């Protein structure tokens, strides 16, 4: 039976109080979630400043969406593949992407889009929803191999208006691909509000048309996202097919550094969003359970600043690549004409 729950799962209220069933997570895991969310926000702020200084290229801030990404990744095994977008650096960080490579991406270095060996992260998708058919195909291949493995693909509410979204959903439903479609509904696709994006009451209910279940969760509640994704991944690993999760969250900053959100968003929206900040929510919860202190907070903030500073320094010191080295990322066997061009380009650097 297809089940779509649009009641909006929530475990932590904005004040940090427990209002739902607590998942089986130990204190160390809860603190690790918080540390990564703070580190991701620190990276976000530093990258935004660096772009304004002209030191890196266009950047898409993820501030406000840390819970929807970190909660999902904590539900994954390390060998399970994450399919990110250009705003997925909190998820990529949580899944093992080094901080310096996150800097290399907006610095236009080829290594910025390549995960190190052993890190199961697909290349970053810039074209909206273009990675979703790839995620469906990879998940289907895993099912054919009889692997007990789940896949997670992140995307925004704007992606649900793209053909690739519907094609991937249809394919995954037909072939029962072990894929979790996780839509980070932050309310805005650049300047297009959610109500102009779809007439559906929710995005989650779109799963019904493709023969599988969906659910709405509070995307600023890291525990709710973790719990919903864990359940979806368990079903995926068991051969029960895909799930669509709509994580309702909010983008605190601009769509990218080329955007001015004050032209289309009301100031009171941001005030409300700051009240439900996912990092503040988890901190209040930890403090309420005597799992966090002011001393630990100060140490974490200082450590995060230093980690981000060192990562940017390492990124700056990364040697440029030979232009010809880009070819192997496209072809398994390089065609003769490209081999000749590659030889000619080997003296050029990028």
Protein Blocks (a to p, Z undefined) as FASTA:
>chain_A
ZZddfkopafbdfkopafbdcddddfklmmmmmmmmmmmmmmmmmmmmmmmnopaccddd
fehilmmmmmmmmmpcfkbccdddfklmmmmmmnopafklmmmmmnopaklmpccehiac
ddddfbghklmmmmmmmmmmmmmnopacdddddddfklmmpfklmmmmmmmmmnopabdd
ddddehiahjacfklmpmcfblklmmmmnopacddddfklmklmmmmmmmmmmmmmnona
paddddddddfbafblmbcfklmpcfklmmmmmmmomklmmmmmmmmnopacfklmmmmm
mmmmmmmmmmmmmmmmpccddfklmmmmmpmbdcfklmmmmmmmmmpcZZ
